[in-house]
Structures are given as C-alpha cells and as structure tokens.
C-alpha cells in the first residue's frame, strides 16, 4: 500500500511498472524492462567501448561493425596477403609496413604471377577430347575381312585431326582371332599452326553396352619412346602409318559375360570411345586463318 501523499512520487520515480523511454534508443516500456540487462545487452544505441586495444572511442552498438572497418587500432592483414605476405598489424601502421616491405611485396607478386602463368600454360596444354563411334554390321565386316575407319575428328578447336581404324577380323598377329584397332593422323585444317611431332596420350575404349563400367581400354603414349612415323604430320593425299593394338580384344571376349555383366558386341554393333589429351601445344587463336595472302 502506498500513502496518498507519496503516490505521485511513487508513480514518477519508484514504480517498476511505470512507462519510461530508454535514454539511448528511446524505446518505450516499463522501467523494469528498460533498465534490465536483457534490454541493455541488445539496445542498438547503447554506447560501447571499442574493443580494439588503444582505441578509447565509445561507439553506438549498431555502429560497432562499421567502426571496426575504419578503426586505426584494429588488427588487419597486410594488403598483399593474397600474394603471400602473412603479416598483421594495426591499421594505422599498415601504410608504413607497405613502404618498408615494398621489395618483398614486389617479389611475392612476381612469384605469384609466374605461378599463375605456369598453371595456365599447363591447363592449356592438356587439351582433352572424347569421341564415341559406332561400328555396325560387325558380322559382315568380320566375315569379309573388311576394315573400318571412323569419321575424322579434331582433338580440340584448332587441334589435330585423327581417325580410328578397326579390323573386325584382326590384322597382323591378331588376324582371325582378335579385333585390331589403330589410331591414324589425318591431314587437318590447322596443321600449319601445330607442333609436330604430336605429343600426348590417346585412349581407345571398347564400351560395355550393358553398364558404364568394365570397358576394354588401351592407351597409346605419344612420347620419345613411341614409334616416330605414327606421330608425324600427314600431308594431304598421302597415307599415314597407324599405331595401335593388333590384339586389341579377342573375338571370344566380345560376347556376354555374366560374371562381369559385360557385353561389347550387341545388335551386331561395337561402340568405341577415343579420348585424347594433347601435351604438344595447339594454337587455337590462329584457327580463323582461311588463306595466305
């Protein structure tokens, strides 16, 4: 109970339920709420001491983040951290650091640029191509000893031109028992702008027609150990020397194998996939040249 004589003082000064405004954010509420830690810990306009050592400014809570982005006492990384300088310092000392370490920063930047150039060159030199070809009428070609050429294809835009050559009834030591496969270079539109002899890796796969695994794969590495003629440039109208496998796969392996759920010959057709990764350099920026003036 409050005495009548003290009621006015109670209502204006002492009652915890009286309505007041927060002195910082002007939010209205009961005195009990506005002065509670739950409100003061969230009040957006409450002045907060900057947490950076040496900074004596008091900042509105809602402005702390933006203040920290310009506070001279904030600890910040070197502006050249992206090229390898891992030093940290107060923002107010960063300019001095840049002046004192300019030689180191230039060296780091140069090394980073060289590394990026090397990475880009390696990426550009590994040009991959994937082509899938269907050889149909297998039984007829095998029985009549017919060979088969895939359509010519380029390893990349502005790249080398190749063809897959298949003997369904075998060739050489594979005659009559195996399917033979060979890779041939063809005269291409961009040969003048390419490096010769060709260097890279060519993978020939005979695809399992039941699921995407257990494909029959053979790889040809065109390096210094490879035969010389199959990797040389081919002139228009001349015949190239192929390179591959006379015993690529035996005729018996073509049929369905329940143990591996594998079947290469289906509906009288074979599917071949040729993947090429060229390490000799192509020059696609020259591919638009159509004539010599």
C-alpha angles and dihedrals in degrees: 000000000000122000113241090238091058098038096095092050090047093051095048102035115014112029111106090206096056116120115248139163122244106250090224110037097017092231112160122229145115117310088242092057099040093051095042123109090240090065098036091051089057104030104128094208099046109122110244127193110245108252095216111108111253096018112115097182122122112216132191108258091240090056099047095098094050091044091054089057091062103024108127090213096054116114109242136174122251113274087238095056090115090065096044112281103131098180121125128199143156112291091243090060098047096090091053090048090053091052094048096045100039093119093051092047092052090049092050092047091050092050091049092051091049091049092050091048091051091048091049092049091050091049092049092047094056100071111172128198131182123195128174121203133185121218107198132185089040096165093051093047091047095048093046095042092239119164123214135213124202118226111274115265137187122237090222140336103304090008141122123304118229142167135202115232117199131185107199091195094040136252132239112344089001095057112135096359109055145034108247124208131190137176118227130189117225132202103270137197094244102041093116091062097045133091116250138238094043116244125195146072127291119193121195117196130186103210126231103233095206102058140351098267141064092050115168105247135188127175130208117200112203100203138121090294094054121098110276103228101053092060098048127103115273120223120222111271096017128108118242129213113250126216127206147086124320088190098042094146133346120244090241092060093058095074127082116293111196092192092065099021087236130147122165098174113058131152088003091294140110125204120212127191120199119197121188129192110183118201094176109088125261123197108217092169088070096049093096093069106112102172144009117245 
